[in-house]
């Protein structure tokens, strides 16, 4: 069964996600990140630049794009369609709606920023998970140190 955790009250959504992904990578987790294509593009750039001298191995996977054999072992995928990223331990959702195919992941982390629109869409996703028979938990985001995946 899928475990769903909401990280809410996030002031800097993409910065927080970078720190979360760094922590997941260091722990040896395979992660796919879902969101709007423009948001994933900004995250892609930020993962190269958010911490000087540090690289978090990741790749961008656009809808319908096959995974190149050389990239198959990439631990972090930024994917338009999360299920196309292959087997991953964790799904991180940055988008306003449920990520398609979330059911195949052992753990889903929903990142919810502080804006009214984010809170509203986060509450809607919470209700959708409940309707699907899941029991999400809410972790108030600690900006400096995200909870481990």
N, C-alpha and C positions, 0 to 999 in steps of 0.2 A: 504494500500500500504506500502511496505517495505521502511524504511528510511535507507540509507547507508552512513556511515561516515568513512572516511579514517583517521587514525592517522599515519602520515608519519614522517620520519626523526627520528625514534626511535633508540637511541644508544644501549640500553639494552632491547631487545624485551621481554624477559621473566620477568625481573624485572618490567618493565613498565606494563606488563599484570597483575602481582601480585597486583600492586597498583590499577589498574583499577578494578580488581575483588573485592578487599577489599572495594573500594568505592561503587561498585554496591551492594555488600552484605549489607553494612551498610545502603544503601538506600532501602533495601527490594526487590531488583530485583532478578528475577530468570534468570540465565545466563547459556548458553552452550558454551563451547570453542571447536572449531574445529582446527585440524592441523594434521601434520604427527604423527604417533604413538610414535616415539622416542621423539619428541618435547613435546607431551602431558605427557609422562612419566617424563621428566625433570621438566616440570611445576608442576606436582603432587608433586614431592619432594620439589621443591622450595616453594610451598604454605605452606609447613610445617615448613620451615626454614628461610624464607626471613626476617621475623621480630620476634626477640626473644620475647617470652611470648605472642604471638598472634596466633590465629588459625582462618583460613578462612574455613568454612565448605564446603567441596567439595567431589566429588567422581569421580572415573575413570570408564568410560563405554566403553568397547571394542565392536567392531562390532558384532552384533547378540546376545550380552549378555542381558538377561532380567534384569530389574531393581528389585532388592530385595525390598519387601514391606517396610522393615525398612528404606530404603534409599529414598523412593519415595518423601519425602519432602526436600531432599537435594537442596539447592539453587544454587549451582554451579556444573555443570557437565563438565568433560573433556571427550569428546566423539569422537570416530572414525567416527561415523555417527550421526550428530547433531539431525536429526529428531527423532532418537530413544530415546532421552533424555526426551521426554514428553514435556508438555507445558512450554515454557520459554519465557521471555520478550525479551531477547537480545541474539544474536549470535555474538561471538567474533571469528574472523577467523585469525589464525596464519599461515595457509598453503599458498602454492604458487598458488593454484587454487581456484576457487569459491567453497565454501562449499556446498555439496549436500543438497538440500532442503532448501536453504536460503530463499526461497519465503514465507515460512510459519511463518517467524519471523517478528515482527513489526519493529525491528531495527537490523541492521548488523553493526558491527564495524570491520573494516579491519585494522590490525596492520602491518605497513610496516617499516622495519628497514632501515638503511642507506646504506647497501651494494648495489652494482650495480645489482646483481641478484634479490634482494628484490624489488628494485625500478622498474626494468623491469617487474617482475611478477605483481607488484601492478598496473602498468600502463595497463597491459593486463586485469586485473580484472576490472579496471575502465571502459575500453572500453566495456567489456562484460555487465556490469550493464547498461551502456548507451544503448547498443543494446537491452536490455531487457525492455527499457522504463523507467528506473529509473534515478534519478538525484543525483548522489553521491556528497557529500561535502568533502572537504579536511581540516582537522584540523592539523596544524603543531603541533607535539607533544611537550608538555612542560614536560620535563623529571621528574620533581618532583611531578607534580599534573596532572594526566590524566583527561580529560573531563568526566563528569558524564555520565553514561549509561542512 
